[in-house]
Amino acid sequence: AGVFAGYCNQCNDHDIPQVMFIFNEQTFYRTGDFAKLNVQTKQLEFKGRRDHQVKLRGQRIDLGEIESVILAAAPIVQNCVVMKQELEEEHGNEVFLVAYLMVHQNSVNDKNKLCEQITLYCQQYLPSYMVPSNWLLLDSFPTNKNGKVDRKRLPHVECSSHEPNINQPTTFLERQLREIFSKAFNLDLDVIDVTCSFGQLGGTSFGVIRALSLIQQKVCKNTDVNLLLANPSIRQLATALEFLLLQHDDKSPEIAKYYDSSPYPQPSLIIETTGVLLLMSLWIFPVWIAYKSMLPMVFAILFIASFHLTSYIVSARILNPLVKKKREYLFSCSYYAWWFLNRLWTLNSTCWLYSLAGTSFYNAYLRACGAHIGSNVHIYTAFIDVPWLIEIDDETFIGEEVYFNNASYQSKTFELHPIIIGTSCVIGPRSVLYEDTQVQDGSFVESYSAVRGTFVGSAVRHTSCSYWSPWVPMFQLLSFLAVTTFYAVSFRLTYTLYIPMLPSVFATALCFIIWILSSAMIALLALKFVAGNIQPGSYDFQSWTYLRCLWLRRLIISFFNYPLSQVMGGYQRFSLVLLSWLGANVQGTNIEIADVIPFLRFPSHLLSIAEDVTSFGGVHLVPFDVDTNGQCVVDRLYLAKGVTLGNHCLIHPRVRIPSHTLVGTLTKVTQNTHCVDASVLLGLPARSMPFIQPSLTSDSHSTKTKFTVLKTVFLEIASNTIFALIVSTIQLGLMTNYSLIICIMLVFFCCILTCYLNQYYAQTKPGTYSFEETTNNWFHALIAKLTMNWTNVLQPFIGGTQWLIYLARGLGVRIKGFDVILSTLANITDYHLTTIGEHVRIHNEAILQCHTFEQRFYKLAPVTVGHSSIIKSKSFIFPGAVLEGANVIEPLTLIMKEEHLRQGTHWSGNPARLQFSAMS
């Protein structure tokens, strides 16, 4: 028989009856096609397929495969039939797929939502050209005499598009690309959605090649097919091409004319100054009112918190009309309206919202801010760019430090994106949701996941995180009032110790130190005797054990975060004593912990820390996991001898990390992580690297000094005294007739002093230093603590403005240009070794780090970020890295040491992997 080469000799003997048959003593191959012999022309006329395979836009499609995916998408669908239909229109015949769903109409509350849910599921498991474009819901299917579905009697549709809203282009480049793809795919301009993939638009491989040829002719010659494959929609492609056009001179005349006449937007210092002063006024005004009215301390705290939280709701109502969801130019009216609201949200989240997180009160506040929050939702994060663009359905759990990254930057524009999370979902800690994320119902998003677009994860089997109980909000309300009362008691106790014989400034400074010590003592006593201990096991979120031992522990730590971090932070030996007193199994004294707050959040008696353990900044110990049944799972955590926890690593419970293991930066360790002694773990999730961790040298072991306690006491007293002097001086300035002018002058003086001390006395040259040299330099440590205290107060007001850029330059950062966007000074760890080019956009939670601790040796190397680069949230750039320019770093990406990123490249992953190059 004559067959194509791919079929020749491919059948086994037992397969021959199924694929071959003999007719007129000749062997024929069963193709599965139905045909009719035309006796007049003696030709076979194709009538269809036996197995329901069809050909659509050059692609062979098995309709049965689509039907099986649809049936798996929603249990409510009892049966499904997918068919190809053809309509005659003015511009030609249009061919598309229609899905008929058999469901009982009474069981469907929202037909559009059901179709949207199934569409999202199909987009995850099927190629775009196999996703039906029309959906019809029927009570029953027509059947033939044999009881089978009669496909010929199924109703026909009158149009081929079920999506009424089409996203229109917002930039010149998007309009140009839409015209190109209209010609390449033979589509009308009006039906092209710039957010749909090329497959959804009906594109074929030939159409993509035609589009590529037109792009090279009309937009930029230096474009290849990899760029199209990596950016499968007009909007994504426009964003990628924008970087390419900025670097090359081979633009088409029309594009070149547009880009030459379209300079980068410039920030307005007048608008930013006005916004900063308004933020400060909104923040200080309730404090001044409470001070003048002599309110009791408890009522004063409640009044200040209520005023601050209400101010965001009112401001959002006023500025919402100016904030548009479409793409807008940076530093426009819409941008500054969003910036102001984002700064106000950041201030509230720093002081108040972290304490409310995880309660029904927090959900109610989010609803008041415009968010759509379902019932029985647990939200433990305040990292939200735009609350009114958040939609979270019923019975969903959002873990700690999950970032709702609604805002995205391009070189000249910015855009706000909605983020939608379905029913009964679990979002793990420190995940990043960005750029139009849609999480389907019942999805389980692992911790430290970067989610963009439609997400369908492993199914969550539970139907409810936990059932609502009226006594839970009552307990939480009483807890808030009790913690607020203890907070007020510490203030009142401090005030009674005020010494009028001392100068007012020094007396206030002394009271400030006493308040830190007394507040930390109250918090530690509450953790020890109120929150108490919890046994390993599974607990309901409404259970008494969970509320008392986990939720209340989190509330106490968030409320007393500042005094606890001052008393127990920064590699202090005293913190080990307090951890041991709280119940942690601390073995040895040669343990270095940069930030003790994550260790306090974890149930103390379930934590074991062996000798020579080192933990750096940003480490997160997950207090509990959430299983697929919606239960909170608590278990032990053991850090063996010599374990090193890198920056911003995440450790789940039920983990025992072997001795001398190095957990790399931005690495997630779970109970499924397999490693042996002296392993090096890196990645999301952690993977063992093909090399081992060298053992610590004798020099790196001996980091203990006999003056550690004395040094700790000195640093706390000196830094807090100086900081209190600054605060009290500003407080005195508020009481004068020229309070605003005096306060502004004092702020400028403090900024200049901080910058001067950092520039000339706190800089360390690139090189390698011992742990003792870095931690035992008293003067450097004092300046660093003063700088941290001062910038933590100031930067929430000036973040994202040119005032922050001026402050960063004063601290030693080399920044070129006047339109760099820096979210916070926490983006940079070593000011004098960081270089940032013009037009750079750095998102919140991204970090440029110029130092590492390797074997407890401190190593410094510069970091350079080239012009027009975009560094997205929670990405991490190591020392020695060089970004040549126009680089895009996706969220949760780790750029390794000494890495050299070519111009125009796009990176993601841990370690970073090249996604595509706009320069190839």
N, C-alpha and C positions, 0 to 999 in steps of 0.2 A: 504494500500500500504506500501511496505517496504522502508523506507527512513532513512537517518541518523538522529541522535537525535536532531541535530540543526534545522531540518526542521519540526519535529513532532509538530503538533498543533500550527503552526506559521501562518496559513492562515486564513483571514477573509472570510465570506461567499461570498462577492462580488469578492474575488480574486480567488475562486476555479476554474472557467472556464479558467482563464489564466494559472494556474499552474497545474491543474489536468485534466485528460480526462479518459473516460471509453472505454475499448476495450475488446470485448469478455466477457462482464459483469464483468470485473475486472478494478479497479482504478489504473491508472498509473500517475507518476509524470513527468511533462515536464522538462527535464534536459537541453534542448537547444542543445543537441548533435545530429549530423547526423550520422546514422549508416546504414549498409547494412547487411541483413541476408544471411549468407552463408548456402545454402540448404544442402551442403554436410556435413559440420561440425556442423551445427545447432548452430553456434555462430554468435554474432553480431560483425561486423568489423567497427571500428570507422573511420568516413570519414571527420569529421570537426565539426564546431560549427555553429549554426544558428545565434548567436549574435556576431560573430567574436571574441570570446574569444579564447585565445591560452595559451599553457603552455610552458614556456621558463625557462630552468634551474631550474625547480622545483617551479616556480612562475606562478600563474594564472594571465593572463594579459587581460584586456579589450581593444582591439585595438581602439574602438570608443572613449574611454577616451583620448588616446594619440592623436587621430586625432583632437579632440576639442581643446586641448591645443596648437597644432601646428597652427591651424587656428587663434587662439587668439594671437599668437606670432608675426605674420607679416600680415598686411592687404593686402599685395601684393599677397599672396597665395590665389587663388580662390577656390581650392579644394585640398583635401588631402586623401590619402589612405595609411594605414600602414599594412604591411603583414609580416608574419614570413616566412623566407626562410631557406633552409638547403643545405649545400654544402658538398660534399664528398672530404675529404682530406686524406693525408697519415696517419696522426695521429688520424683520426676518423672524424665522421660527425660534422660539425660546424653549429650551429643554431644561427640565429641573426635576428634582426628586420630591415626592409627596409621601408623608408618613401618616397612615391611618391608625389611630389608637382606639382600642375598644375599652372604654371605662364606663362605669355607671355615673351618669351626670350628677346624681345626688351626692356622690362621694368626692366631688371636685369642687372646692370652694373658689379657686382662682385658676381658670383655664390657662391664662397667659403665663402665670407663674409656673404651672406644671410644664408647659411647653418650653419655657426658658430653662427650667432645671434639667430637662432631658437634653436640650440642645447643648448646655454646658458639659454634661456628661459625655455626650457623643464627641464633642470637640477634644476631649482628653484621650479617647480611645480609638478614634477614627481619623483618617486623613480628612482634610477640610472639604475635598470634593465629594466625600461620601456622607456628609452631614445633610439631611433633608432641609429644604428651604421652606416647606409648607407642612403644617400639622393640622389634621382634622380629627376631632374627637367624636366618636360614634358610640351609641348604646350597644349596637350589635352589628355584625358584618353580614352582608347577604351571602347565602349559601346556595349550592347547586343540589341536585337530587341526591348526591352521595353524602351530603352534609359537610362538604368542604367549602372553603371560602371561594366565592365567585368573584374573582378580581375584576372581571369585565363590568360588573354591576356596581362597583364602588363609585361614589360621586366624583365628578371632576371639579377641579378648582378653577376659579376665574382669573386669578392672578398668581404670579410666581414669587411674590415677596410678602412675607408676613411681618416684616419689621417696618413699622411706620416711621420711626425716627432714624434718619441717616445723618451721621456725623459729617459735617461739611468741613472743607479745608479752612484753616485759620491763618496760614502764612503764604507768602508768595511762592515759596518752594513747594508747598503741598499742592497749591493750585496747578503749578507746572507739572508735577508728577501725576496728578489726577488726569490732566489732558493726555499725557503720554500713555497711561494705562487704559484710558478710554479708547485710544486708537489701537493699542496692542491687543486688547481683549474684545474689541468691537462692541463696546457698551456705551450707553448714554451717560453724559456727565452727571445727570440728576440721580442715577441709581448707584453711584459709586460711593461707598462709605470708606473714609480714609482710615478707619480703625480695623476694617475687615482684612483678613489675610488674602493673599492673591488667589489661593485656592477657593475661598469662599466667594470671591468675585467671578469665579468661573475660568480662571486662568489655567492654561496648559503649559507644558514645557516649551512649545513653540511660541506661545504668547509671551512668556517670560523672556525668551531670547529676543523677540521683537522689541519688548520694553527696554531691555538692556541696551540694544542698539540705539534706540531713540534717546535714552538717557545719556549715552556717550556723545550723541550728536548735539543735544539741546541743553544739557546741564553740565556734565563734567566728563571729560574723556577718561580720566583715571578712575573708572568704576568697573568692578568685575562682578561675576555672577555670585561669588561668595558673599558679597555685601548684600545682595538681594535675598539670598537664602537666610542670612543671619538676621535680616530685618523684614519679615514677611508681611508688612502692611505699609501703606503710603506714609502714615505718620511716623512709624519707626524708621523707615528709609529716609524720610526727610531730616529727621534728627541726626542720623549717621552721616548723611551727605553734607549737612551743615558744617560739621567739623572738617570734612574733606575740602569743601569749597574755600574755607578760610586759610588752608595751607597751600593751595595750588593756584597757579595762574592760568590753567588750561580750561577756564570756564567758557561757556558759550557767551556771545556778546550780550544777549538779553540778561542772562544771570549775572554776568560781570557788571553790567550797568546797575542792576539792582543792589548788588553787594557793595559796589563802590559808593553808592548813594545812601547806603544804610549803615551808618556807623554804630558802634556799640552804644547802647543807652548808658547814660551817666547818672550816678546817684545825686540826690538833692540834699545837701548838708542842712539847709534850712528846714526842710520837712522832717529830716531825721532828728534834728535838735528839738524841734517842737514836739515830736512824738516822745522823745526821751523825757523831756520835762513834764509832759502830760502823764506819762507812766509813773514818774516819781511822785507827782502830785496825788494821783489816785492811790498810790501805796502809802504815802505819808499822812494824807489827810485824816483817815480814820484813827491813826495812832495819835495825832494831835488832838482830835476831838475827845478820845478816851482820856488823854492826859489832862486836858483842860476841865473836863466834866467830873474828874475824880471818881470814875466808876470803880466799883470793886473789881479786883483783878480778874476773877472768873468771868464776870460780865464784860469786862474790857476785851478779853481774848475772844469771846464769842462774838462781840460786836465787830471787832476788826476782821475776823474770819468771814463773817456774813457780808460785810461791806465789800471785801476783796472779791469774794465769789460772785456776788450780785453785779459788781462792776463789769465782769466779763459778759454776763448775759445781756446787760443793757448795751454795752459797746457792740456786741455782735448784732443786736437788733438794728442799731444805727448804721453800722458799716457793712452789713450783709449785702445791700444792693450794689455796693461798689466792688465786691469780691465776686469775680466771675469764674465759672468752672472751665471756660475755654482758655486756650493759650493766649497769654498777654505778654507784653514787653516787660522786662525787668525794670524796676524803679518807676513804674507807671503808678497811676492812682490806685488801680486795683492791687498792685503789688504792695504798696505801702499800707493799704487798709488791712490786707492779710498779715503783713509783718507786725502791725500794732497789736492785732488780736493774738497772734502767735506769741509775742513777748508777754502779753498779759496772762495768757494760759500758762506759759513757762513759770512766771512768778507764782501763780496760784498752785501749780503742781509741786513746786519746790517746797512751799510752806504748808499747804493744806490738803491737796488732793491725794497725795500718797497715803495720808492717814485715812481718808474716806474709801480708798480703793478696796474692792471686794465686798462692798455692802450695797443694800438697796438704796441707800441715800446717794451713793455715787451714781447709780443708774438713773435716779430721778434728776440729779444735777445735769447729767449728760443729755437727758431728754429736754431739760429746760434750755440747754445750749443748742438744740436743734437736731441732736442725734436720734436715730430710730433704734431704741433698745427694747428687746422683747422681754418677756417675763422670765423670772428665775435665771437670770444671767449673772455670771461671776466675772468681773473685770478687775484685774490686779495690776493694771498699767495706767500711767498718766502720760505716756509718750504719744501724743496725738497732735498732728499738725492742724487739722481742720475738723473739729468735733461734729459740725452739722453735715459733713459728708460721710459719716459713719453709719452703717446699718448692720445691726447684730440681732439675729432672730433668737427665738426662745431656746432655753436649756443649753446655752453655750458657755464654755469656760475659756477665758483669756488669761494666759500666764503672766508672770512678772516680767517687766521690762520689754514686753512686746511693743514694737514701734509701728504705729499707724502712720506711715510716711505718705501722706496725701499730696505733698508738694514735691514737684520735680523741677530741676533747673536745666535749661539749655544754655547755649552760649549767649543768646540775646533775649531769650524768653523764659517764662516759667508757666507752669500749669498745675491746677489743682484737680485731683482725681478722687472719685468716690471709692470707698472700700466697703464691700458687702460680704458678710459672713452669714451662712445659713443656720438652720436649726440643728441643735445637738452636735455642735462642733467642739473640738478641743484644739486650741492654739498654744503650742509649747512656749516656754520662757525664751525671751530674747530673740524671737523671730521678727522678721521685717516684712511687713505687708506694704507693697508699693505699686504705683501705676495701675490703677483700675483693677485691683484684686477682687476676685469673686470666688469665695470658698463655698463649695457646694454643701448641701445638707449632709450631716453625718460624717464629715471629714475629720481626720486626725492629722494635724500639722505638727511634725516633730519639732522639738526645741532647736533653736539656732537655724531656722529655715528662712530662706529668702524667697518670698512668694510674689509672683507678678502674674497678672492676668487670671485666667480661670484655673482653679485648683480643685482636683478631685483626689483626695488622699485615701488611705486605708480607712475602711468604714468603722465608725464608732457604734458599738452594739447597743449602748444604752439608749433609752428613750427620754431620760431626764437626768440632769446632773444631780438633783436632789429636790425633794418636794418642799414647797414653801411652808414655813411655819411662823405664826405670828409672834412667837416669843423671841425669835432670832433678832429682828430689828430692835425689839425692846432691849435685849441684852446689849446689842451694839451701841444703842443710844446711851444707855447707862454707862457703858465702858468709855465712850467719848467724854461724857460729863466727868467721870472719875479721873481720867487721865488729864483733862483740862484743869481740874481742881488741884491735882498734884503739881501740875506745871505752874499754876498760880501760887501755890504754897511755896515753891522754890523761889519765885519772884518776891513774894512777901517776906520770906526769911532773909533774902538778900537785902531788901530795903531796911529791915530792922537793924542790920549790921552796918548801916551807913554811918561813917565817922565824920561829923560836921567840922571837927577841928582840922581835918586835912583839906587842902585845896579841893575845890569841887571836882576838877578833872581827875585827880588822883584817887579821890574817894569813889568816884564812879567806876574807875578802872578796877579798884579792889573789889567792889561789889560784883563787877562782871565776872571776875575770876571765881569768887565765892559761888555765884550762880551756876557756873559751869560745873564746879565740883559737886554742889548739892543736887543739881539736876541729874548728873550722871549717877550719883549714889541712889537717888530715888528710882531711877530706871533699872539699875542692877538689882535692887531689892525686889522690885516688881517682877522682873524676869525670874528671880530665884524662888520667890514664895507665892506669887500669884499665877503666873503662866505655868510654872512647874514643869513636870516631866510628862512625856508621852511614850507609850510602848509601841514597838514596831507592829504594823498591821494596816488594815484598810478602814477608813472612816468616812461617814457621810458628811457632806459639807454643812448640814444643819445640825450635826451632832454636838453635844456639849464638849466632848473631848477635843474636837477640831477647833471649836470657837475659843476655848480657853487656852489650849496649849499651842496653837498655830496662829490663828487669826489675832488673838490678843497679843501674842509675842510680836507679831509684825506691827501692830498698832503702837505698842510701847516704843519699839526701836525707831519707827518713822517719826514719832512725836519728839523723841529725845535724841534724834540723830546727831545734831550738832554737838551737844555736850559729850555724848559718848565718843564721837570721832575725835574730839579734842583730847579727851583723857586717855583713850586707848589706841590712837592711830599712830602710824609711822614707825614701824619696827620697834615698838616699845616693849621692854621686858615685862613691864607691869601688866600689860594686856594678857600675857600668858597666865599670870597669877589669878587674874579675874576670871578668865575662861575656865581654869581649873576649879575655882570656887563655885562657878555656876554648874559644874558637873561634867565638863569635858575631860576626857582621859588624855592629859598632856604629859608626855614622857620625855623628860629632859628639858634643858634650858637653851640649847643652841638652836632655837627656832626663830625664824624671821618672818613676820607677817606685816605686810605693808598696810592693809586695810582690814580691821578686825570686824567691821559691821557685817559682812557676809557670814562670818563664823558665828556671830551672835544670832543671826536669823535662823540658822540651822539648830534643831533641838540639841542642846548642849550635851546631855548625857548619852546621846547616840553618836557623838563625834569623838574619834580617837586620832591623836596627832603624835607621831613618833619623833625621835631625835633627828636633828638636822633637816627638818622640813622647811622649805622656803616658799612663801606665797607672795606674789607681786600684785600690783594694783589691778582692779577691775575683775578679780576672781568672783565667781558666783556659785555658791553651794546651794543647790535647789533643795528647799526644805521638804518638799513632797512631790511625788509624781501623781498624775491623773491617769487612771487606767481606762480601758475602753468601756467599762461599766459605769463610768462617771464617779468613781470613788477616789478619795484622796489616800495615797499609799505612802506610808512613813516607814523608813528603815534606817539602818546604820550606815556610817561612812567612816572608812579607815584609811588614813594616809600613813604609809609605812616609812621606814627610816630613809632619809635622804631624798624624799619626793620633792620635786620642784613644780610649782603651779605657775604657768606663764600668764602674761597679761590677758585678761578678758576670757579666760577659759571657763568652761561650765561643767560642773561635776554633779551628777545625779546621785540620789541615794541608792542603797544596795550596791555600792561600789567599794572594792578594796584595791587600792592602787599599790602595786608591788614596790619594793624598796628601790631607791635610786632611779626612779622613773621620772622622766621629764615630760610634762604635759605642755605642749606648745601653745603659743598664743592663738586665740580664737579657735580653740579646740573643744569639742564636746565629748565627755566620757560618760558612758552609761554602763548598766550591768551587762550589756552585750559586748562591751569592749574587751578584747582578748590581748593580753600582753604578759611579759615576763619581767624579771628583775632587770634593771638598767635599760629598759625600753625607752624609746623616744616616740611619743604619741603626737600625731598632727592630723588635722582635718576635721570635717563635719560630715559624718561622725568620725571619731578618732580612729586612726589606723597606725599600726606599728611601722616605723620606718626601718629600712634595711641596714641600720647601724645602731649601736648601743650608746648609752650615756656614759661618758668617762667618769670614773670615780673622783670625788672631791679630793683636792690636794690638802696637805696639812695646813697650808697657809689660809685656804678658804674655809677650813673648819674652824679656825681660831678667830672668830669674829667677836668674841666677848671682850668687853672692856670693863674695868673696875669703876669707871665713872658713868656707866649707863644710867643709873637711877638719878644721879646728880644732874646729868645732861638733860634728862627728860623733864625734871622739875624746872630747871633753868629755862628750857625752851618754852614750856607752857606758861610760866610766869612772865617771861620777857615778851613773847609774841602776843599773848592775850592782854598784857598791860598796855603795850604800844597800840594795839588795835582798839582797846577800850578807850584809850586817850583820844584817838581819832574820832570814835563814835560819840563820846561825851562832848568833845569840842563842837562837833556838828550839832549835837543836841542843844548846847548853849547858844549856838548861832541861830537856831530856830526861835529862840525866845526874844531876840532883839527886834528892833524896828526894821532892820535891813536883813531879815533872816534869809531870804532867797539868794541875795547877792553874796552874803557871807558863806552860805552853804556851797554855792557853786565855786567860790574861790577856794574853799577848803578841799573840795573834791579835786579840783585841778592841782592843788599843792600836793595832795596825797598821791595822785597819779604821777606827777613829776618826780617825787621822792622815790616812789617804788621803781620807776623806770631807771632812775639814776643808780640806785643800789644794785639793780640787776645788771645794768650795763657794765659797771666798773668794778663790782665786788663779788658777783655771784656767777661769773661765767667760767666754765671749765672747757679747756681745749680738747679737741678730739684725741682719743687715745684709750688706754686701758688703765683702770685704777682698781685698787683692792676695795673690798666692801668696807673696811675700816676707814679708808680715806674719804669715802663718800658719806658715810653715816656719822662719822665722828668730827666732821668739820662744823663746829658750833656756829660760826658766823654765817656760813653758807646756808645751814639748816634754818637759822633764824630768819634770814632774808626770804628763803623759799616759803616759810610758813606765813610770814607777813604778806608776801605777794599773793599766796593762795587765799588768805582770809579777805584781803582787799578786793581781789578780782572776783571772788565768789559773791561779794555784795554788789559789785558794780556791773558785772557782765550780763546778768539777766535783763538789765535795762537797755544796754547798748549793743546786745548781740545782733549780728546781721547788719550793723551800720558802719559807716566810715569812722565813727568815733572808736569802735573796737579795733579797726585797722590802725588808727593812729596810736592807740594804746599798745597794740602788738608790735608796731614799729619801735615804739619807745622801749619796750622790753627786749628788743634785739632782733626781732624777726625781719628778714629782708623781703619786703613786699613791693612788687613793681605794679604801677598803675593805680587807678583810683576807683576801679569798679569791682574789686575782689569781694566776694561774699564769704565771710567767715562766721559761722553760726555762734561759736563760743571759743574762748581761749583754751578750753579743755581739748580742742582739736589738736593743739600743739603742746608737746611735753618739754621740749628743749628749745627755747626761743632763739638763742643766738646761733643755732646750727640749722635753722630752717629757712629755705628760700622758696618764695611763692611768686610765680609769674603773673602777668596781667590776665584779666578775664577769667580767673580761676573761681570755681564754685565748690565750696566744701560744705557738705550737709552736716546736720547735727549727728553726734555720736561717731563721726569719722575721726581717726587719730593718725597724726604724723608723729612718729616716735623716733628720736635720734639716739636712744640709748638701749642697751640690753644688759641684763645680769646673766653672765654665763659662768657657771661654777662659782657663783658669788663674786665674780669680777665684773666691774662696771666698765662697759665699753661704749664709747661715743663715736658717732660718725654722722656727717651731715645728710639731710634729706632735701632734695630739690624737686619741686613740682612746676613743670613747664606751663606756658601760657595756654589758656582756653581748656584746661583740664577740668573734669567734673569728678569729684570723689564723693560717692554716695554713702548712705548711713551705715554705721557699724563696720566700715572697711578699715583696714589697718595697714599702715606702710612702715616697714622696718628701716633701721639705720642703713645709710649708704645707698638707698634706692634713688634712682633718677628717672623722673617722668619727663620725656623730651617735650611734650606738649600735645594738646588736643587728645589727651587720653581720657577714657571713661572707665572708672573703677566701680563695678557693681557692688551692691550691699554684701556684707559678710565676705569680703575678698581680702586675702592676706598677700601682700607684696613682700617677698622675702628680702633678706639682707643683700645689699650690693646688686640688686636687680636693676637692669637697664631697660626701660620700656620705650620702644621706638615710637616715634611721633605718629599720632592718629590711630593708636591701637586700643582695643576694647578688651577688658580683662574681667574675669570672675572666678570664684572658687577659692578653695584653701587646700594647698597653695594655689596661687593665681595661675590660671590658664588663659591663653590667648583665645578670644572668641572670634574676632575677625580684625583685619587691618584695613583701615580706610586708605592706606598709603600703597597697598600692593597693586 
